[in-house]
Amino acid sequence: MKEDSGRSQLADEGTTDEIRLTVDRIYRTESRRVFASLVRLLRDFDLAEEALHDAFTSAVEQWAHDGIPANPRAWLVSAGRFKAIDVLRRRTRLDAVLHEVAQRLEETASANTVVQQQDIEDDRLRLIFTCCHPALAHATQVALTLREVCDLTTEEIASAFLTAPSTMAQRIVRGKAKIRDAGIPYEVPSVSDLPHRLDSVLSVIYLVFNEGYSASSGDSLIRADLSEEAIRLTRLLLELLPDPEIMGLLGLLLLQESRRAARMSPNGDLILLEEQDRSLWNRRQIGEGKSLVSQAIASRQFGAYTIQAAIAAVHADATTAAETDWAQIAALYDLLAQANPSPVIELNRAVAIAMRDGPLAGLELVDGILTRGELIDYHLLHAARADLCRRLGRTDAARQSFERALALAKQEPERRFLEKRLRELV
């Protein structure tokens, strides 16, 4: 009997370990969906975050006993909501308003809280529009969306935007307080109001994609979960409003994402565009992306995202790096600089001009950016300058710029790439 009991206990422990692994996987894939639904129900970021973690903790215990539910996300939303009710009940002695919220939650406790995948009123989309409300400063919109929708840490967001973590933390806290105090609604705007709210939402989605496409820090170059989420949200937005610039953004994301499999070596090292195996590029995504770009351009109402997508399409058309039409790309960057002037676009334009007219022409433009004091802490500018100096045979200048880029880079694959370039200098 004791032996049987021991086997049973070991079996239970094995089941618990399996459940824990399952819960961890669901957390990675579903936690921000659950969080967005809880924010909609609770109207409080911090309470929703607490309820989210309580729900996942309960899942480990209850699923080991009762089995995994047919719809884990619905179970987690419901569990999180009941956990929040318990929290609010404990606080009712202190705040009558919280008592009203708890009562409202109890009245709707049996309602279905799951928003279907194809429902345009997607909870994450609601949350993005809330985080990107015009009452918030743009920098706060970006920080809040990356933190609350995409679950980046404060340190990761600060690194991505060259800001101190303490400053970024204050920005996020103030943003949540503003949403609460101003009563900003958790909803997708009406169709009539939507066009006026698009700019902020599109810019945030693009930044989310970029963090996934080329992570700002850490051991991995790519965070596929973020880039895929950005594409999914852009598709939802396009369903909601068939705007040419949304088409352009979706085309841009697909064209860039099409290169994912070719951007890293098997051991995780960075592979530059000109060195990539183009047979690994996803032709289905390229085809869809190019079609969207063509539709956006045909509308004659496109903007900066569509121009960037057109640049990506030119790269996609080249079967080899040597066949790239750099004259067309440089011309498109001229348009982009007019539509959306920024130092980063100027840097990219300088690289295109260097490919068209030679490294000296590009170096003069890069040095002009530095002379104005712009992008001085941007590692990619120093990396680009180093490569141009290398091509001109200016080894000492190249080494100095590579070392500066290496000191600023926070992503391990990029650091390994820069170290390799330094070793190759003679």
C-alpha positions in Angstrom: 0.0 0.0 0.0 2.8 2.4 0.8 4.4 1.7 -2.5 1.2 2.4 -4.4 0.8 5.6 -2.4 4.3 6.7 -3.4 3.6 6.0 -7.1 0.4 8.0 -6.8 2.2 11.0 -5.2 4.9 10.9 -7.9 2.2 10.8 -10.6 0.5 13.8 -9.0 3.8 15.7 -8.9 4.3 14.8 -12.6 0.8 16.1 -13.4 1.5 19.3 -11.5 4.7 19.9 -13.4 2.9 19.3 -16.7 0.2 21.7 -15.7 2.7 24.3 -14.7 4.4 24.1 -18.1 1.1 24.4 -19.8 0.2 27.5 -17.7 3.6 29.0 -18.5 2.9 28.5 -22.2 -0.6 30.0 -22.0 0.9 32.9 -20.0 3.3 33.7 -22.8 0.6 33.5 -25.5 -2.5 34.8 -23.8 -1.6 36.9 -20.8 -2.0 40.3 -22.5 -5.3 39.2 -24.0 -6.5 38.3 -20.6 -5.1 41.5 -19.2 -6.9 43.6 -21.8 -10.2 42.0 -21.0 -9.6 42.6 -17.3 -8.8 46.2 -17.9 -12.1 46.6 -19.8 -14.0 45.0 -16.9 -12.2 46.6 -14.0 -11.3 50.0 -15.4 -8.1 49.9 -13.4 -4.6 48.9 -14.7 -3.1 48.0 -11.4 -6.1 46.0 -10.2 -6.2 44.2 -13.6 -2.5 43.3 -13.3 -3.0 42.0 -9.8 -6.1 40.0 -10.9 -4.1 38.6 -13.9 -1.4 37.1 -11.7 -3.9 35.8 -9.2 -5.8 34.1 -12.0 -2.7 32.3 -13.3 -1.6 31.3 -9.8 -5.1 29.8 -9.3 -4.8 28.0 -12.7 -1.8 26.0 -11.5 -3.7 24.8 -8.5 -7.1 24.2 -9.9 -6.2 22.8 -13.3 -4.0 20.1 -11.7 -7.2 19.0 -9.8 -10.0 19.7 -12.3 -8.1 19.5 -15.6 -7.4 22.2 -18.3 -10.7 24.0 -19.3 -11.9 23.9 -22.9 -11.4 27.7 -23.1 -8.4 28.6 -20.9 -8.6 32.3 -21.7 -12.3 32.6 -20.7 -11.5 30.7 -17.4 -8.6 33.1 -16.7 -10.7 36.2 -17.3 -13.5 34.8 -15.1 -11.1 33.8 -12.4 -9.3 37.2 -12.5 -12.6 39.0 -12.3 -13.6 37.0 -9.2 -10.2 37.6 -7.6 -10.7 41.3 -8.2 -14.2 41.1 -6.6 -12.5 39.6 -3.5 -9.9 42.4 -3.4 -12.6 45.1 -3.8 -14.7 43.6 -1.1 -11.8 43.8 1.3 -11.5 47.5 0.4 -15.1 48.5 0.7 -14.8 49.7 4.2 -12.4 52.3 2.9 -14.0 53.4 -0.4 -17.6 53.4 -1.3 -16.8 53.8 -5.0 -14.9 50.5 -4.9 -18.0 48.9 -3.4 -20.1 50.1 -6.3 -17.5 48.6 -8.7 -17.5 45.3 -6.9 -21.3 45.2 -7.0 -21.3 45.9 -10.7 -18.8 43.1 -11.3 -20.9 40.7 -9.2 -24.0 41.5 -11.2 -22.2 40.6 -14.5 -20.2 37.7 -13.1 -22.1 35.1 -15.1 -21.8 37.0 -18.3 -19.6 35.7 -21.1 -16.4 37.8 -20.9 -14.7 36.4 -24.0 -14.4 38.6 -27.0 -14.2 36.4 -30.1 -11.0 36.5 -32.2 -12.8 38.0 -35.2 -14.8 40.5 -33.2 -13.8 44.0 -34.3 -14.3 45.2 -30.7 -11.1 43.3 -29.7 -10.1 44.0 -26.1 -6.4 44.6 -27.1 -7.6 47.1 -29.7 -9.7 48.9 -27.1 -6.6 49.0 -24.8 -4.4 50.4 -27.6 -6.9 53.2 -28.3 -7.1 53.9 -24.5 -3.3 54.1 -24.2 -3.1 56.2 -27.3 -5.8 58.7 -26.3 -5.1 62.3 -27.4 -5.3 63.5 -23.8 -2.0 61.7 -23.2 1.4 63.0 -24.5 2.7 60.9 -27.4 5.7 59.7 -25.4 3.3 58.5 -22.7 1.1 56.8 -25.3 4.0 54.8 -26.6 5.4 53.9 -23.2 2.0 52.9 -21.9 1.1 50.7 -24.9 4.4 48.9 -24.8 4.1 48.3 -21.1 0.4 47.5 -20.8 -0.5 45.9 -24.2 2.8 44.2 -25.0 4.2 43.5 -21.5 7.6 45.0 -22.1 9.5 45.8 -18.9 10.1 49.4 -18.0 13.8 48.8 -18.6 13.2 47.4 -22.1 11.1 50.4 -23.0 13.7 52.9 -21.6 16.4 51.2 -23.5 14.4 51.3 -26.8 14.0 55.1 -26.4 17.3 56.0 -24.9 15.6 57.1 -21.6 16.5 56.4 -18.0 14.3 53.6 -16.5 13.3 55.9 -13.6 12.0 58.5 -16.1 10.1 55.9 -18.1 8.6 54.5 -14.9 7.3 57.9 -13.9 5.9 58.4 -17.4 4.0 55.2 -17.2 2.6 55.9 -13.7 1.5 59.4 -14.8 -0.2 57.9 -17.9 -2.2 55.4 -15.9 -3.2 58.1 -13.4 -4.3 60.4 -16.2 -6.5 57.7 -17.7 -8.1 57.0 -14.3 -8.5 60.7 -13.2 -9.8 61.9 -16.6 -12.1 59.0 -17.0 -10.7 58.1 -20.4 -13.0 55.4 -21.8 -11.9 51.9 -22.6 -13.4 51.7 -26.1 -12.7 51.8 -29.8 -13.7 55.2 -31.1 -16.7 55.6 -33.3 -16.1 55.4 -37.0 -16.6 59.1 -37.3 -13.9 59.8 -34.7 -11.5 57.1 -35.8 -9.6 58.9 -38.5 -8.5 61.6 -36.1 -7.1 59.0 -33.7 -5.1 57.0 -36.2 -1.8 58.7 -36.2 -0.9 57.8 -32.6 -2.2 54.3 -32.9 -0.3 53.6 -36.1 3.0 55.0 -34.7 2.7 52.9 -31.6 1.9 49.7 -33.5 4.9 50.4 -35.7 7.1 50.8 -32.7 5.8 47.6 -31.2 6.6 45.8 -34.5 10.1 47.3 -34.5 10.8 46.1 -31.0 9.8 42.6 -32.1 11.6 42.8 -35.5 14.8 44.0 -33.9 14.7 43.8 -30.1 16.4 46.8 -28.4 18.3 44.7 -25.9 18.8 41.1 -24.7 20.1 37.9 -26.1 17.8 37.5 -29.1 17.6 39.7 -32.2 14.0 38.8 -32.8 10.9 38.8 -30.6 8.4 37.1 -32.9 5.5 37.5 -30.5 5.7 41.3 -30.7 6.0 41.5 -34.5 3.2 39.0 -35.0 1.0 40.9 -32.5 1.6 44.2 -34.4 0.6 42.6 -37.7 -2.5 41.1 -36.1 -3.5 44.4 -34.6 -2.9 46.2 -37.9 -5.2 43.7 -39.7 -7.9 44.4 -37.1 -7.5 48.1 -37.6 -7.8 47.7 -41.4 -11.0 45.8 -40.9 -12.3 48.6 -38.8 -11.2 51.4 -41.2 -10.0 50.6 -44.7 -7.7 53.6 -44.7 -4.8 53.7 -47.3 -2.2 54.4 -44.7 -3.3 51.4 -42.6 -2.9 49.4 -45.8 0.6 50.9 -46.2 1.6 50.0 -42.7 0.4 46.5 -43.0 2.2 46.1 -46.3 5.4 47.5 -44.6 5.1 45.1 -41.7 4.6 42.1 -43.9 7.5 43.0 -46.2 9.8 43.4 -43.3 8.5 40.3 -41.5 9.1 38.3 -44.7 12.8 38.4 -44.1 12.7 37.0 -40.5 14.0 33.5 -41.3 17.0 35.0 -43.1 18.0 37.6 -40.6 19.8 35.3 -38.1 22.3 32.4 -38.4 21.5 29.1 -36.7 23.6 30.2 -33.8 21.7 33.5 -33.4 24.1 35.9 -35.2 23.0 38.9 -37.2 22.9 38.6 -41.0 22.9 41.9 -42.9 20.3 42.5 -45.7 22.9 42.2 -48.4 24.2 38.9 -47.1 20.9 37.2 -46.5 19.8 34.0 -48.3 16.9 35.5 -50.2 15.4 32.0 -50.9 14.4 32.0 -47.2 12.3 35.2 -47.6 8.6 34.5 -47.3 7.1 35.0 -50.8 3.5 34.8 -49.6 4.1 37.7 -47.2 6.0 39.6 -49.9 3.1 39.1 -52.4 0.5 40.3 -49.9 2.7 43.2 -48.8 3.3 44.4 -52.4 -0.4 44.2 -53.2 -1.3 46.3 -50.2 1.4 48.9 -51.1 0.0 49.1 -54.7 -3.5 49.7 -53.4 -2.3 52.4 -51.0 -0.3 54.2 -53.7 -3.2 54.0 -56.1 -5.4 55.9 -53.6 -3.1 58.9 -53.8 -3.8 59.5 -50.1 -0.9 57.6 -48.7 1.7 58.8 -46.2 5.1 57.9 -44.6 4.3 54.2 -43.9 3.3 53.6 -47.5 6.6 55.2 -48.7 8.6 53.0 -46.3 6.7 50.0 -47.6 7.5 51.0 -51.2 11.2 51.0 -50.2 10.8 47.5 -48.7 9.1 46.4 -51.9 12.1 47.5 -54.0 14.4 45.4 -51.8 12.0 42.5 -52.2 12.1 42.8 -56.0 15.9 42.3 -56.1 16.8 38.6 -56.5 20.3 39.5 -55.3 21.8 42.3 -53.3 23.7 43.5 -56.4 20.5 44.0 -58.3 19.0 46.4 -55.8 17.7 49.6 -57.4 19.4 52.0 -55.1 18.5 55.0 -57.3 14.8 54.3 -56.8 15.4 53.7 -53.0 17.2 57.0 -52.7 14.4 58.8 -54.5 11.9 57.3 -52.2 13.9 58.4 -49.2 13.8 61.9 -50.6 10.0 61.7 -50.5 10.0 60.1 -47.1 12.2 62.9 -45.7 9.7 65.4 -47.0 6.7 63.6 -45.6 8.2 62.7 -42.2 11.5 64.5 -41.6 13.6 62.9 -38.8 17.3 62.2 -38.1 16.8 58.5 -38.4 15.3 58.8 -41.9 18.1 61.1 -42.8 20.5 58.4 -41.7 18.8 55.8 -43.8 18.7 58.2 -46.7 22.5 58.7 -46.3 23.1 54.9 -46.5 21.0 54.7 -49.7 22.9 57.6 -51.2 26.2 55.9 -50.3 25.1 52.8 -52.1 24.1 54.9 -55.2 26.8 57.5 -55.3 29.6 56.0 -53.2 30.7 55.9 -49.5 32.1 59.5 -49.4 28.7 61.0 -50.4 27.1 59.0 -47.6 29.8 59.8 -45.0 29.3 63.6 -45.6 25.6 63.3 -44.8 26.2 61.1 -41.7 28.8 63.6 -40.4 26.3 66.4 -41.0 23.9 64.6 -38.7 26.5 64.2 -36.0 27.6 67.9 -36.4 24.1 69.0 -35.5 24.4 66.8 -32.3 21.6 64.5 -33.4 21.6 60.7 -32.8 24.9 61.0 -31.0 23.9 58.1 -28.7 22.3 56.0 -31.5 24.6 53.0 -32.1 23.3 52.4 -35.6 24.6 55.8 -36.7 28.1 55.0 -35.5 27.9 51.6 -37.0 26.9 53.1 -40.4 29.7 55.7 -40.1 32.2 52.9 -39.3 31.2 50.9 -42.3 31.5 53.9 -44.6 35.0 54.7 -43.2 36.0 51.1 -43.7 34.9 51.2 -47.3 37.0 54.4 -47.8 40.0 52.7 -46.3 40.0 55.0 -43.2 40.8 52.2 -40.8 41.4 54.3 -37.6 38.2 56.3 -38.1 36.3 53.1 -38.7 37.7 51.5 -35.6 36.8 54.5 -33.5 33.2 54.5 -34.8 32.8 50.7 -34.4 34.0 51.0 -30.8 31.5 53.8 -30.1 28.7 51.7 -31.6 29.8 48.7 -29.5 29.7 50.8 -26.4 26.1 51.9 -27.1 24.7 48.6 -28.4 22.6 46.6 -25.9 21.5 43.7 -28.1 23.9 40.7 -27.9 23.7 39.7 -31.7 24.5 43.2 -32.7 27.4 43.4 -30.2 28.8 40.1 -31.6 28.5 41.5 -35.1 30.3 44.8 -34.2 33.0 42.8 -32.4 33.5 40.7 -35.5 33.8 43.8 -37.7 36.4 45.2 -35.3 38.4 42.1 -35.6 38.3 42.2 -39.4 39.8 45.7 -39.6 43.4 45.6 -40.7 
